Amino acid sequence: MGKNFRHNRPRKQRDEYTPVGDEKALSTPLEALGLSERTAELLAKGGIATARDLAARRMREMYRIQNIGKKQCFEVKGALTKLGLDFRPDDEQPAQGQGEKPVRDARPEGKRDRRQSEQAQGGAKRDEKRQGGERGKDRKDSRDDRRDKNDRRDGKGRQQRNERDPYAGMSLYEIVYGKREPAPVVEKPQREPLPPDAIVKFNRKGKWGYRDRKGNVVIQPDYDDAFEFSEDLACVERDGKLGYIDKKGDVVIDFKFDSATSFSDGLASVTVGEKSGYIDKHGEEAVSLRFDVATPFEDGRAIVREDGRWGVLDRKTLEVLWR
């Protein structure tokens, strides 16, 4: 009877990599990284909660998160750089005898040993069960045995892997992350019904525009990226810069920001170069661009960081309560 291929595969040892950087910076929550709403939402759905979770990944591993692309990866890299952090190095290789074990021949052990034996002995004596008329019968019995074994299930009701398909019985989460556990269930918040005059964004041939609830185009798809309307203005991107338009499609605030968020409590967080601050709906600076990190306002407060200090910006007074 042939051996189950599952037991011949080398087990991958636990990755003990520890992100390099200031502990306070590594503990920075996702919402304090100054990322766009879209990027932050995708990372949260992918299980990212802090800067540590990002610094523990190689950049190429970010593409495993659904809908994360090159643009989002460089946005995240810029946010990590502001904190003095970076992704895990791509060229890091475990030393021999540590980390992952060397990859073994993927062929089942029985076939590998048989071929080595044939080469060493020049086609010498084989196992009695493989000789003459018994050879075909034994092969058929071996296939039947494997088929029976594939029908067995382990104690948790999952189908065992077989040598033809090592991923049989595994969920997509288990294949990608290598964990024999269910993916965390994230409850989606119930959305409020859209008002009759609401317009929503849509994509056509790589460009973003807006249309009403009936599907009529209100603003032609002319932007590289777009946010939903918030407080009658929407943040849109053109030629690598961000600005704001109204529901008629008129540009209210020119395209001059490297990063920006939707308006909240009458203000929007924007970034030019390496510094962030807040503007009003006329495009005037309500809070100067002096922060390293500036998150959108929520319940009258926003989280900011300046010169390594974290604080809370009050919407009414526009003063920072430093921690």
C-alpha positions as CSV (number, residue, x, y, z in Angstrom):
1,M,0.0,0.0,0.0
2,G,1.4,3.4,-1.0
3,K,2.1,6.0,1.7
4,N,0.0,9.0,2.1
5,F,1.8,12.0,0.5
6,R,0.7,14.2,3.4
7,H,3.1,12.6,5.8
8,N,6.1,12.8,3.4
9,R,5.9,16.6,2.9
10,P,8.3,18.6,5.1
11,R,6.5,20.7,7.7
12,K,7.1,24.4,7.6
13,Q,8.2,25.7,10.9
14,R,6.7,28.7,12.6
15,D,8.0,32.0,11.3
16,E,9.7,33.8,14.3
17,Y,10.5,37.0,12.4
18,T,10.2,40.1,14.6
19,P,9.6,43.5,12.9
20,V,12.4,46.0,13.4
21,G,11.6,49.5,14.7
22,D,10.5,51.6,17.6
23,E,7.9,49.7,19.8
24,K,5.7,52.7,20.0
25,A,5.7,53.1,16.2
26,L,5.0,49.4,15.7
27,S,2.0,49.7,18.0
28,T,0.4,52.5,15.9
29,P,-3.2,51.6,15.1
30,L,-4.3,51.2,11.5
31,E,-6.6,54.2,11.7
32,A,-3.7,56.4,12.8
33,L,-1.5,55.7,9.7
34,G,-3.1,58.4,7.6
35,L,-4.1,56.0,4.8
36,S,-6.9,56.6,2.4
37,E,-10.3,55.3,3.4
38,R,-10.3,52.7,0.6
39,T,-6.8,51.3,1.6
40,A,-7.6,51.3,5.3
41,E,-10.9,49.4,4.7
42,L,-9.1,46.8,2.6
43,L,-6.3,46.3,5.2
44,A,-8.9,46.0,8.0
45,K,-10.7,43.3,6.1
46,G,-7.4,41.5,5.6
47,G,-6.8,41.3,9.3
48,I,-4.3,44.3,9.6
49,A,-4.8,46.2,12.9
50,T,-1.4,47.9,13.6
51,A,1.8,49.0,11.9
52,R,3.4,45.9,13.4
53,D,1.2,43.7,11.2
54,L,2.4,45.6,8.1
55,A,6.1,45.6,9.1
56,A,6.0,41.8,9.6
57,R,5.1,41.3,5.9
58,R,7.2,41.5,2.8
59,M,5.8,43.9,0.2
60,R,5.0,41.1,-2.2
61,E,2.9,39.4,0.6
62,M,0.6,42.4,0.6
63,Y,-0.9,41.3,-2.7
64,R,-2.4,38.3,-0.8
65,I,-4.9,40.8,0.7
66,Q,-7.9,41.1,-1.6
67,N,-8.0,44.1,-3.9
68,I,-4.6,45.4,-2.6
69,G,-2.5,46.5,-5.6
70,K,0.7,48.3,-6.4
71,K,-0.7,51.7,-5.6
72,Q,-1.9,50.7,-2.2
73,C,1.4,49.0,-1.4
74,F,3.4,52.2,-2.0
75,E,0.9,54.2,0.0
76,V,1.4,51.8,2.9
77,K,5.2,51.9,2.5
78,G,5.0,55.8,2.6
79,A,3.0,55.6,5.9
80,L,5.5,53.1,7.4
81,T,8.4,55.4,6.4
82,K,6.9,58.3,8.3
83,L,7.0,56.1,11.4
84,G,10.6,55.0,10.7
85,L,9.5,51.5,9.7
86,D,9.5,49.4,6.6
87,F,8.3,46.1,5.2
88,R,10.1,42.9,6.0
89,P,13.2,42.6,3.7
90,D,12.6,40.5,0.5
91,D,16.2,39.1,0.5
92,E,16.0,37.6,4.0
93,Q,16.7,33.9,3.8
94,P,16.6,31.5,6.8
95,A,20.0,29.9,7.6
96,Q,20.6,26.2,7.0
97,G,19.0,24.2,9.8
98,Q,16.8,27.2,10.9
99,G,13.4,28.4,9.8
100,E,12.1,26.6,6.8
101,K,13.6,23.2,6.0
102,P,15.2,22.6,2.5
103,V,12.6,21.6,-0.1
104,R,12.5,17.9,-0.7
105,D,11.7,16.0,-3.8
106,A,7.9,16.4,-4.3
107,R,7.6,12.8,-5.6
108,P,6.1,10.2,-3.3
109,E,8.7,8.4,-1.3
110,G,8.0,5.0,-2.8
111,K,8.5,6.2,-6.4
112,R,11.6,8.2,-5.5
113,D,13.2,5.3,-3.7
114,R,12.3,2.9,-6.5
115,R,14.0,5.1,-9.1
116,Q,17.1,5.5,-7.0
117,S,17.3,1.7,-6.6
118,E,17.0,1.1,-10.3
119,Q,19.8,3.5,-11.1
120,A,22.1,2.1,-8.4
121,Q,21.5,-1.6,-9.2
122,G,21.0,-1.3,-12.9
123,G,17.4,-2.7,-12.9
124,A,18.2,-5.5,-10.4
125,K,15.8,-7.4,-8.3
126,R,12.5,-5.7,-7.4
127,D,10.0,-6.4,-4.8
128,E,8.1,-9.6,-5.3
129,K,4.8,-7.9,-5.3
130,R,5.9,-5.9,-8.4
131,Q,6.9,-8.9,-10.5
132,G,5.0,-10.6,-13.3
133,G,1.3,-10.7,-13.3
134,E,1.0,-9.4,-9.8
135,R,2.4,-6.0,-10.8
136,G,-0.8,-4.7,-12.5
137,K,-3.0,-6.1,-9.7
138,D,-0.9,-4.4,-7.0
139,R,-1.1,-1.1,-8.7
140,K,-4.8,-1.3,-9.0
141,D,-5.0,-2.3,-5.3
142,S,-2.8,0.7,-4.4
143,R,-5.1,3.1,-6.3
144,D,-8.1,1.6,-4.5
145,D,-6.4,2.0,-1.2
146,R,-5.6,5.6,-1.8
147,R,-9.2,6.3,-3.0
148,D,-10.5,4.8,0.2
149,K,-8.1,6.9,2.3
150,N,-9.2,10.1,0.5
151,D,-12.7,9.4,1.6
152,R,-11.8,9.3,5.2
153,R,-12.1,12.5,7.2
154,D,-10.2,13.7,10.3
155,G,-11.8,14.5,13.7
156,K,-12.9,18.0,12.6
157,G,-14.7,16.7,9.5
158,R,-12.1,18.0,7.0
159,Q,-11.1,15.7,4.1
160,Q,-7.5,14.5,4.3
161,R,-5.1,15.6,1.6
162,N,-4.1,13.1,-1.0
163,E,-0.9,12.7,-3.1
164,R,-2.5,14.0,-6.3
165,D,-3.9,17.1,-4.8
166,P,-2.1,18.2,-1.5
167,Y,-4.7,21.0,-1.0
168,A,-7.8,18.7,-1.1
169,G,-10.2,19.6,1.7
170,M,-8.5,22.9,2.5
171,S,-10.3,26.2,2.4
172,L,-8.8,29.2,0.5
173,Y,-7.9,30.8,3.9
174,E,-5.9,27.7,4.9
175,I,-4.1,27.5,1.6
176,V,-3.1,31.2,1.6
177,Y,-2.2,31.6,5.3
178,G,-1.3,28.0,6.1
179,K,-3.5,27.9,9.2
180,R,-5.9,25.1,10.1
181,E,-8.5,27.4,11.6
182,P,-11.5,29.3,10.2
183,A,-11.1,32.8,9.0
184,P,-12.3,35.5,11.5
185,V,-15.9,36.5,10.9
186,V,-16.2,40.2,10.4
187,E,-19.8,41.5,10.8
188,K,-20.6,44.1,8.2
189,P,-22.3,47.2,9.6
190,Q,-25.7,47.8,8.2
191,R,-25.7,50.7,5.8
192,E,-28.3,53.4,6.0
193,P,-30.5,53.6,2.9
194,L,-29.3,56.1,0.4
195,P,-31.3,59.4,0.0
196,P,-33.2,59.8,-3.3
197,D,-30.7,62.4,-4.6
198,A,-27.6,60.4,-3.7
199,I,-25.0,59.8,-6.3
200,V,-22.4,57.0,-6.2
201,K,-19.1,56.4,-7.9
202,F,-18.5,53.9,-10.7
203,N,-15.6,52.7,-12.8
204,R,-15.5,52.6,-16.6
205,K,-12.3,51.5,-18.4
206,G,-10.1,52.4,-15.5
207,K,-11.6,55.8,-14.8
208,W,-14.0,56.9,-12.0
209,G,-17.1,59.0,-12.3
210,Y,-20.5,59.3,-10.5
211,R,-24.1,58.4,-11.4
212,D,-27.5,58.6,-9.6
213,R,-29.5,55.7,-8.2
214,K,-31.2,55.1,-11.5
215,G,-27.8,54.6,-13.3
216,N,-27.8,57.9,-15.1
217,V,-24.3,59.4,-15.4
218,V,-24.0,62.6,-13.4
219,I,-20.3,63.2,-13.6
220,Q,-18.3,61.6,-16.4
221,P,-15.6,59.0,-15.5
222,D,-12.5,61.3,-15.8
223,Y,-10.6,60.5,-12.5
224,D,-7.9,58.1,-11.7
225,D,-9.5,57.4,-8.2
226,A,-12.5,58.7,-6.3
227,F,-14.1,58.7,-2.9
228,E,-17.8,58.7,-2.1
229,F,-19.4,62.1,-1.5
230,S,-19.2,63.4,2.1
231,E,-20.7,66.7,3.2
232,D,-21.5,67.5,-0.5
233,L,-17.9,67.2,-1.6
234,A,-15.9,64.2,-3.0
235,C,-12.1,63.7,-3.0
236,V,-10.9,62.7,-6.5
237,E,-7.5,62.0,-8.0
238,R,-6.0,63.2,-11.3
239,D,-2.4,62.9,-12.5
240,G,-1.2,61.8,-9.1
241,K,-2.7,64.7,-7.2
242,L,-5.9,64.9,-5.1
243,G,-8.6,67.6,-5.1
244,Y,-12.3,68.0,-4.4
245,I,-15.4,68.4,-6.6
246,D,-19.0,69.2,-5.9
247,K,-22.1,67.2,-7.1
248,K,-22.1,69.1,-10.3
249,G,-18.6,68.0,-11.1
250,D,-17.1,71.4,-10.6
251,V,-13.6,71.5,-9.0
252,V,-14.0,73.3,-5.7
253,I,-10.5,72.7,-4.3
254,D,-7.7,72.3,-6.8
255,F,-5.6,69.2,-7.3
256,K,-2.5,69.9,-5.2
257,F,-2.4,67.3,-2.4
258,D,-0.4,64.1,-2.3
259,S,-2.8,62.4,0.1
260,A,-6.3,63.4,1.3
261,T,-9.4,62.1,3.1
262,S,-13.1,62.9,2.8
263,F,-14.6,65.8,4.8
264,S,-15.7,65.1,8.3
265,D,-17.0,67.7,10.8
266,G,-16.3,70.3,8.1
267,L,-12.6,69.6,7.8
268,A,-10.5,67.2,5.7
269,S,-7.1,65.8,6.5
270,V,-4.6,66.5,3.6
271,T,-0.9,65.9,3.0
272,V,1.7,67.7,1.0
273,G,5.1,66.2,0.9
274,E,5.8,64.8,4.3
275,K,3.5,67.0,6.4
276,S,-0.2,66.8,7.1
277,G,-2.9,69.2,8.3
278,Y,-6.5,70.1,7.8
279,I,-8.4,72.3,5.3
280,D,-11.9,73.7,5.3
281,K,-14.4,73.5,2.3
282,H,-12.9,76.5,0.7
283,G,-9.4,74.9,0.6
284,E,-8.0,77.2,3.3
285,E,-5.8,75.7,6.0
286,A,-7.8,75.4,9.2
287,V,-4.8,73.6,10.9
288,S,-1.4,74.1,9.4
289,L,0.4,71.2,7.7
290,R,2.8,70.4,10.5
291,F,1.9,66.9,11.6
292,D,3.6,63.7,10.6
293,V,0.2,61.9,11.0
294,A,-3.3,63.4,10.9
295,T,-6.4,61.2,10.9
296,P,-10.0,62.2,9.9
297,F,-12.2,63.7,12.6
298,E,-14.6,61.3,14.3
299,D,-16.9,62.4,17.1
300,G,-15.2,65.8,17.2
301,R,-11.7,64.4,17.7
302,A,-8.7,63.4,15.5
303,I,-5.4,61.7,16.3
304,V,-2.2,63.5,15.3
305,R,1.5,63.0,15.7
306,E,4.2,65.7,15.7
307,D,7.9,65.2,16.5
308,G,7.3,61.7,17.8
309,R,4.5,62.8,20.2
310,W,0.9,61.6,19.8
311,G,-2.1,63.7,20.7
312,V,-5.8,64.3,20.2
313,L,-7.0,67.3,18.2
314,D,-10.2,68.9,19.4
315,R,-12.6,70.0,16.6
316,K,-14.1,73.0,18.5
317,T,-10.8,74.5,19.8
318,L,-8.5,73.1,17.2
319,E,-6.0,72.6,20.0
320,V,-4.0,69.4,20.6
321,L,-4.1,67.5,23.9
322,W,-0.7,65.8,23.9
323,R,-0.3,62.4,25.6
